[in-house]
């Protein structure tokens, strides 16, 4: 085993070991559990950093794979690691964000009765995501894909005693599962064709034209179903806003580097295969565009700070998928990385306000003196500047790369819509900032616990991530050199019509938000919120949930009721009837054994006579 | 004395024994009935060996052994009845029905 492979194995093994140890033995020792989990992520982060330093050089990939379960006549089940710039950079992002979230949770989750369990689940999440990122074949990808879904289910429903988180966790699990059905079939098709579907072989085959176009399109469409579910796109995104019921650090993790990033990462990972199906990619492009705009409209009316961020995640994921659909892995993945940084930052800083104000409502937070939380203010503002795409912050550079890709390859209509989405992003982001930070302070609020215990643990990751929003943007060239495969790149500060248009739109969005929400004496009511019908339409996810409840959910519930009837009446009835028959038969036969010896004798004699008659061939 | 007569007597004796076994409630009476049935079998063996041209002494030997075995069996049964009576203070089989299902 070479050193990089060993590092990759260590990066996966330590979080798993931490998870098992915590869940099995440390349930009653929260401090030890947190320490162990954080330690394991430090090891994983170090291993991932080493991998990036050693392996992430252009045009090199390392594949190490062992056949775990040989199957005669086929390739068997293999487990291994695939190390290249994409996987190692993603592993570093995953480990770094998880570590930041774990440190932050020391403060945010302090005193929770499930503290140790929480850290166990976080370690499980880290392991699942690292396994997914480093997987060398599609079967392994499938396994970790499902584990990621399981871990997010457990964490969204972490406060399962309350009905809303339990329902949100169920919804997240079931909705992603709908997409995963397609993913499963896609993987199975590829495994049937390719043996164990090792990713480099698969990409070589797809790019070499070994598959028929119809097969490629079918597989790409099926895999894309899983991506849409996981990355909360298209019709399957309504689980993500509800997933806000989980603890806020979990949202930070879920929305930046792990769960929803898995879908985007998969498209980047298998980009050769997807690129061979241009029709599917065109569908994905328009689906992502529609998702980006739709979720932006929803974010414009949300009252809950975490829901605003959730909708912004959906629209930013859509931007990543647009770049990938238009054919640029470098731009899409670059946006994934910068987004992981600033979205984790936004959630963590919103968590500081929520922790302080004990409310998710932006207007309530505004009345509880939010500006006393220095780290939160810094984090929220820098994260929002990055999300809105203001120039020195990371989001500007990556969104610019995405928009440049769209401009070069996707046509004018898509580009215009994407610019519109960027403008809306700036508007709703700063609506959130102004609503949260610029409210009138309620007179009766005291600052008794302005400095809550654990504030340092919460502030440190926020400040580190704030600094990163200024740094990550300069990595665009690094990604383009490693993932771009001959794309024309321009420097980060090259100004043309595109960047200027984007900056103008961002400025317009921020300006509109200032006029409506920020300025002294502003009405604090947006232009959308003045139209009640439109506001209700946007605030209720375009009534998609109601549509699903009326169609899919009702049909599913009817099917479930039919299945329950079948189970309880037919299956249970048959079993119960058989058992009752046995018992009743036993009761009847037990009458024969009544304790009267002479009855036994009579029966024995009659049977003997009958036997004799039968043996002698009947009566003469 | 024909074979039919002997078999008829034996059958009648067996029927009496069976009737007694099913009818009487005292363990001792039931034992006596079993002895009657055993006797009818002994008569059958004697008759079938002596009157069908076989060596009569074979049957006589078998029957003598049977009588000895029956005597031993009776002794064991009677001692069991004494033990039952000590435990349950009765030898009425209608009252000795603890082993019902």
HADDOCK unambig.tbl for C-alpha pairs under 7 A between the chains (distance, minus, plus):
assign (segid A and resid 590 and name CA) (segid B and resid 101 and name CA) 5.24 0.50 0.50
assign (segid A and resid 593 and name CA) (segid B and resid 100 and name CA) 5.29 0.50 0.50
assign (segid A and resid 593 and name CA) (segid B and resid 101 and name CA) 5.02 0.50 0.50
assign (segid A and resid 594 and name CA) (segid B and resid 100 and name CA) 4.40 0.50 0.50
assign (segid A and resid 594 and name CA) (segid B and resid 101 and name CA) 5.99 0.50 0.50
assign (segid A and resid 595 and name CA) (segid B and resid 97 and name CA) 4.12 0.50 0.50
assign (segid A and resid 595 and name CA) (segid B and resid 98 and name CA) 6.28 0.50 0.50
assign (segid A and resid 595 and name CA) (segid B and resid 99 and name CA) 5.25 0.50 0.50
assign (segid A and resid 595 and name CA) (segid B and resid 100 and name CA) 3.97 0.50 0.50
assign (segid A and resid 596 and name CA) (segid B and resid 93 and name CA) 6.75 0.50 0.50
assign (segid A and resid 596 and name CA) (segid B and resid 94 and name CA) 6.02 0.50 0.50
assign (segid A and resid 596 and name CA) (segid B and resid 97 and name CA) 5.94 0.50 0.50
assign (segid A and resid 597 and name CA) (segid B and resid 93 and name CA) 6.67 0.50 0.50
assign (segid A and resid 598 and name CA) (segid B and resid 22 and name CA) 5.34 0.50 0.50
assign (segid A and resid 602 and name CA) (segid B and resid 22 and name CA) 6.77 0.50 0.50
